[in-house]
Amino acid sequence: MSRVDSAEGMPKAMEFARQFDHDVVIQEFVTGPSISLEVIGKGEVALPLQTTQVILDEHYDCKMVLAPCLEMLHDDQEFLEMGGMLGSAMRLQGIMDIEAIVHNKVAKVIELDARFPSQTPSAVYHSTGMNMVGMLFDWYVKDKEPRPRMARERQAIYEHIRVRQGRLESFGEAMMSDCRHLRRIKGFHGADVALTDFTADAEEWRATMITTGNNMESAFRKRDRVLSSIMDQYQLGTRYDSVPGRGGRVTRLTPGMISGLESTLPSLDADLIRMTGLGLRGLALAAIGLPANHSFAVGTKVAAVPMTSGLGRIAGFPESLASVSRFIGLESFVTQESDVAGIREAYERSADVMLMADDNAFLAVSTRRKVWADNSECTALGYVEALQRAAGEIGGEEVLVVGAGQLGLHAIRMLMERGMKVRVVEKNPRLLRVITRDIGLEAHMLLEEALVNAKYVFNASPAPIQGSLVREGMVLSNPGVPLGVDELARRRCKAIIHDPLAIGTAVMLTKVLSAHRPGETGRPEK
């Protein structure tokens, strides 16, 4: 089998195929979100119900169903009418499931399943109140034709999770197959309902959960609270969100990512000079609009304050912050005390800036002024500056932003403010809706679809960049951790800008210190 991406590649693919058989089958290859539509029928009458969206895991097993489907994906009314016509033409007796891929906003039907679906009926029921079993019973036993209704349509999220080995995992329904003694629990950690094998003493357990809201935003906010409750109660360190083709996503820094960071700073500095023309300090200054030769006041001190709240201190993290501070020409130390006592110690030792982070925020805070800098914003600023300098003249080319979380949204705003065209990849339906509806940008759910022909990429996610999809000469600005590029991607890229911590931290410090008056150092007034 060969995949052909252009007309030029067809002769070679045909030659390859004919080595095995002279009868060659050519199929259209499409990528895009997966959708599903249940149709019930009795002879010539067929009734389409509700279009749902199917989210897959790394094994292409369904891990989540959204009911209804995201409205911006395609012409839903046309798809519903097509479902009704197919059911009538087939003289459907009972129920079938139409599965399609939305490609360029057109639903491409890939499969008809004449069976009772395993997941979508529950999602549809919690979204609309339509009970497919009851409707079929009324129609076939009572001879009462049902009337599909959408009057009380809510957003429903149906998903599977597993807790094990200190992390919360999102996988497809296959992991539920060997569950025993399942119980139905209403209000499970704030979800509407869950089917789970959870017990108080279990080290590993699974659940199928349904969460609803009046709209997409409220449903996903509620879901986020449910998952946070599970993470907090069972002291889970990471979230693993399984996605097709690239495994899971682990977004928290780990000790391994920053181990030995101090020794890597000279090579990072040299790489930045080669790619952008500026070293770490110069890049940080340029990002906030200061000249590269700007100097900080002699004796400026930075305190890295350890924090133990939430998931706890990351080994080596405050020491790494102090290393970055020293590398850009500042005095620095790690407080012996942590948390509030560490803040007090920073003041007692006349720190000018404090660096500190918990599960919710990573900040640089001035002890002189009412000024602070956020890591997400400053990391975006540093990597946008690096991307633009490494690219030279971007001109009319688009920048592809991968991931529209906090970091990605900052990058999108900054790129647009600099007059650049932006496209976005985001698999989270709630964030996808923000990008397309609120910001008005083109967005994709599949990285593979968007990456082809992209010349400038800002990767704000842990998603790996596969070399087979990389355009020769690509500039990749990659603050997302961990960095996932294969050898082919390294060879094809003109520049790969990445480090786990230093660029964002350097920009935070320069931003805060830029608000200090010249020579403003020493013990703060009491």
N, C-alpha and C positions, 0 to 999 in steps of 0.2 A: 504494500500500500504506500502511496506517495501523496503528500499534500502539495498542491500547486497554488502559489500565491499570485502568479501573473501569467499572461499569455505566453511569455517567453519561456516559461518553465514547462509548458505542456508537452512539447516534443520529447524532452528528456524523460519525463514521467511515463509517457506512452512507450518509449523504447525500453525502459526498465520493466514495465508491466508485461510487455510481450515476450520477455525472456521466460515467463512462466506460463502464459496462456495468451492465445490470440484474441480471445473474447475479453475485452476490457470494459469494465463498468466505471462510468464517470458520474460522481454524485456531487451535488452542491455542498460545500462546507460552510456552515453558518455558526456564528458565535453570538451569544447574547443571553439575557435573562430567560429562565425557564418559567413557563406559565402552564396552568392546568384549568380545564373546564369540565365540570360534571354535567352530563345530559341524561335525563330520564325520559323514557318513551314507552309508548304502547301502540305499536303499529305505525300508522301514518302520523300520529301526533307525537312530537318530541319537544321537550321543554328544557332549554339551557338554564342553569342555575346561576352560579357566581364564578367569575374568573379569579383564580388565586395565583399567587406567585410561590414558586418552589425554590428554596435556597439549598444548595448542595454542599456536602463536605468534601474532603480530599479524596474520598473513594467514590465520589459522585452518587452518594446515598443522601436522601433527603433529610436534612437536619432541622429545617424550619419551613413553615407554611405561613404566608401572609394573606389574610382575607379581609378586604378585597385586595386584588393586585394593585400595585402602584399605578395611579391614574395616568402618569405621563409616559408610560411605556409604549402604548399603542392605542389604536381605535378599538375600545372594548366593545362597543355596540356592534361593530362589524364582525368581531370574533364571536359574539353571542349568536348573532344571526346565522353565521356559518355553522356553528354547533347545532342549532336547531335544524338547519337544512340537511346536514349530514345524518342526524338521527332519523329524520323523516325518510330520507332516501334509502336508508338501511332497514327501514321497518323495525326500528330498535324495540326489543322486548326487555325492559328492565332498565339497566344503567350502564353508561360507558364513560370513560375518562379520555378527554382529548388533551394530549400533551403537545406543546409547541415551544419553539424558541423565538424570541422577539429579536429580529435582526433588522436594523435600520427602521425601527418602529413598525415593522410588518411581522405578523405572527406566521411563522413557518411551521406547519403541522408536521410532527415527526412520528407520532404514534397514536393509535386508538386502542384503548384497553377496555374490552368488554368484561369488566369485573367490578366488584365493589371496592372502591379505593380504601386504603388503610388509614390515611391521615387527613386528607382534605375535608371529609364530611364533618369532622369535629370542628375544624377551623370555620367552615361555612356556618355551622350551627351557632357557634358563639358570635359570629359576625351578624347573621341575619335572622336567627331563630328558625331557619328551615331545617327540618329533620328529614333527611333523605329516606331513612328506614320507614318512618311514619308515612311519608308521602307515597312511597311505593306500596305500602300496605293498604292505604286508602284507595289507591287507584286499582290495584289488582284484586283485592279482597272485597272492598265495598263498592267498587266501580264508581269511585268518586274522583274525577280528574282534579289533581292539585293545582293550586295557583301560586307560582313562585312569587315571593314578596321580598322587597328590599327596603321596606318602610323604616325599619329601625337599624339599618346597617351601621355597624360599629367596626373599628379596626381590631382584628384579632391576630395574635401572634401565637403560633403553635410551635413548640420546639422541644428538643431533647438535650438534656445535660447529664454530665457525670462528674462526681466528686471522687478523686482518688489521688494519692501520692502528693498531697498538698496543693492541688490545683483544681480549678473548675474548667471542665472540658465541654466543648460543643461538638457533637458528632451526630451522624445519621441514625435512623431508627434501628439499624442492625444491632446496635449495642444494647437495645432493650430486649432482644430475643431470648436471652438466657436469664432474664429476671424471674424471680420467684416471689410469691406472696406480695403481689402488688396491692397497694391500698390507694383509694381515692381520697384526697385531702383537700378540702376547700380552704382558701386563704393561705396556702403554703408559702411562707415567707413574703406574703403580700400578693402572690399570683391569684387569679380567679379560682383555679383548680389545678391539681397535679395528680398524676398517677405515678406512684413511686414505691420503691422497695426500701426507702429510708427507715432506719431504726436509730435510736439514740446512741448506741454503741458501735455503729457500723463505721469502719474506716473507708469503705467504698460503697457508694450508692448511686442510683440513677433515678431520673424523673423525666416524665413528659409533662410539660407545663403549658397552660394557656393563660395568656394575659391579654386583657382588652382595654380599650379606651375609646373616647368619643371620636378621635381622629388619630392619624399616624403619630404625630408628635406626642400626644398624651399617652398612647399605648407604649411607645418606646421609653418614655420617661419612667413609666410605671415598671416596665421590664428592667430598666437599669437599676431601680431601687431594689427589685427582687434579687437580682444577681449580686448587688453590693451587700445585701443582707446575708446571703449565703457565704460570700467571701469573708465577711467580718465575723460571723458566728463561728465558722469552722477554721478561722485563721489560715486561709488559703493564700499562698504566695503569688500565684500567677493565674492568668486566664489563657486558655488554649482554644483558639477559635479556628477550627478546621475548615479550610477552603480548598476548592479544586486546584490541583496542579502545584500547590506550594505549601502543603502541610498546614501547620498552625501558626498562630501569631502570639508571641510572648513579648510584651511591650515594656516590662520593667527592666531597668538596668540590673545586671547580675555582677557579682564580684569578678567573674572571669572577663567581663567586657572591659573593666578598668584596671585589672591587675597589671602592675608595671607601667602605668600610664606615664609617669614622670620620665621614664627612660625613652618613651616614644615621641616626646614633644619635639626634640630637635629634628627628627625625620619628618614629622608632620609639618614643621615650620618650613623645611626645605621643599617639601612637596607643594605646599601652598605658594611659595615663591615661584616655583616652576610653572604651576598651573594658572595662578592669578596675578603674579607679579608682586604680591605682598605676603609677608610672613603673618604669623598668628596675631601679633600685636597690631601690625599695620592694617590687617583685614578688619579687625574689631573696631579700630578707630575710623576707618573708611566707612564701615557699615552705619555709623551714627553721624557721619558727615564731618569728622575731624580730619585734619591732615595727618599723613602717616608718620610725620616726625614730631607730633605732639608729645609732650612729656608730662608725666604725672608729678605731683609734688613729692619731693624727697621725704622719705619716712612714712609714706602712706601705708597704712596697715589694713590687712584683710583678715578677718576671723572666720574660720569654717566651724560652724556650730553643729555638732551631731544631734540628730533627732531620732527618738525611739518610738514615736507614736505610730499607729496603723500597723503596717507590715514590718516595721522595725528598720533598724539601721542596716545599710548595705556596707559590708566589710570593705574598707579602703576608700569609701566615697569621700568623707571629709578630707582625708589626706590627699586625694587626687585634686580636690578643689584648691587646696593650699599650694599644690605643685603648679597648677595652671597660673595661679596668682603670682607666684615667684617668677615664672617663666616670662611673664609680660612686664616684669620690672617692679613688682610690688612686694613689700614685706608681708609675710603671712604666717599664721599659726592655727593649729587646731585646738579648740578649747578642751580643757580636761573634763569639764562638766558638760552634760547634755541638756537639751530642752531649755526650760526657762532659766535654770541655773547657768547654762552655757551662755545665754544672752547676757546675763548679769556679768559673767566673767569677761565677755568681749568688751563691755563698757569699762570694766575695771582695768583692762589692759590697753585701753585707749585705741581700740579698733576704729577705723574710719568707715569700714563696710563690713557687714555680716553676710555670709553665704549660708543658707539653711534650706532644707527640703523635708517635706513629709509626703504622704501619699497623694495629696491634693495640689501642692504648689512647691515650686523651687524658686526661691527669690534671692536677690541681692538687695540688701536694705542699708541705706546710709544712716550713720549715727549722727551726722551733722545737719542733714536737711530732711525734709519730709518727702523723700524720694526713694523709690524702689524700682526694681526691674524684674520682669518675669522671664523665666527660662524659655518657655515656648515661643514667646514673641521675639526674644533676642536670638534664639537659635534660628528661627525663620529669617530674621534680618541678616544674620551672618552668612547663612547658606544662600540666600537670594543674592547678596553682594558677591559671594564667591562664584555663583553660577554666571552672573552677568559679566564678571571680569574674565572668567575662563572662556566664555563663549565669544568675547570680543563684541562684534556687532550682531545682535540677534535679528534686527530688522523685522520683517513681516512674519518670521517663523513663530510657531506656537510653542509655549512651554507646557508640558504635560505634568500636572501635579497629581501624584499618587497618594491618596489618603486625604480625607477632608475632616480630620479631627482638629483639635485645637491648633496644633502646629501647622497643619495643612491649610486651615482657614486663614491663619496669619500670612502664610506665604502667598496664597491667592490674592489677598488684599494688597500686599506689597508689590507683587508682580503687576497687578492691574494699575496701581498708582504710578508705576514706572512706565506705563504705556504698552505693556506687553499683552499679547493674546494668550488666553489660558484655556486649556481643556483639563478635565478632572476625571480621575478614576476613583470610585468609592463604592464598596459593596454594601455598606449599611444603608438600608432603604430610607431611613429617616434623614440621614445626612445627604443622600442623593437628592432627596426632594428639596432640601434647602439650596443645594447648588443649582438645580435646574429652575425651580420656581422662584426662589427669593433673589438669587444672584443673577440668574439668567444665562448660565454658562452651559456649554455642551458637556455631558457627563456620560461615563461608561461604568458598567459594573464589572467588566472583565478586563484585567490588565493586558492579557494577550491580544485582545482586540484593539486596544488603544495604543499599545507600545510600538506597533509596526509603523515605521517611518517617522517616529518621534525623534527629533534631533536634540532637544533640550528637555531634561527630565528632572523634576524636583520630587524625590521620593521621601515622603513624610511618614512612611509605614514600614513594617518589617518585611514587606513583600519582596521576594527575590527577583532579580532582573536576569532573565535567561538570555544568554548570548545569542541563541538562534533567532531572537526577536529584535536584537539590538542593531540599529543602523550604524554603519561605519562613520566614525567621527562624532558619535554622541557625546554630549557633556552631561554627566550625571552628578547632580548635587544631592547627597544622600544622608540627611540627618537621622533617618529612621534606623533603629537598631533591632536586631543585629544586621550588619551589612551582608546581603546575599547576592553576590555576583560570581558567576563561574568564570573559568579561564578564558573562554571565548568572548564573554562580555568585556573582560579586562583588555583583551587585545583590540577589540573594536572601538572601545570608548577613547575619545581624545583626552578626557579628564574624568576622574572619579574622585569627588570631594567627600570625604567621610572621616569622622572621628566620633567616639561615643560621648564626649563631654566637653572638650576643650574650647571649641569655637563658640558654642552658646555661652559658656561661662565667661570667656574673655569679653564678649559683647556686653553681657550683663554688667561686668565690672566697669567697663569704659563708659557705659551709659549712665551709671550712678555717679561715677567720679566726675563726669562732665558737668554735673550740676554743682560741684564744689567750687568755692572761690580759690584762686591761686594761693597756695601756701596754707590752705585750711586743713591742718593736721593737729594732732595732739589730743589731750584729754578733753572730752566734752564738758561743757558747763553743767553744774548740778543745780 
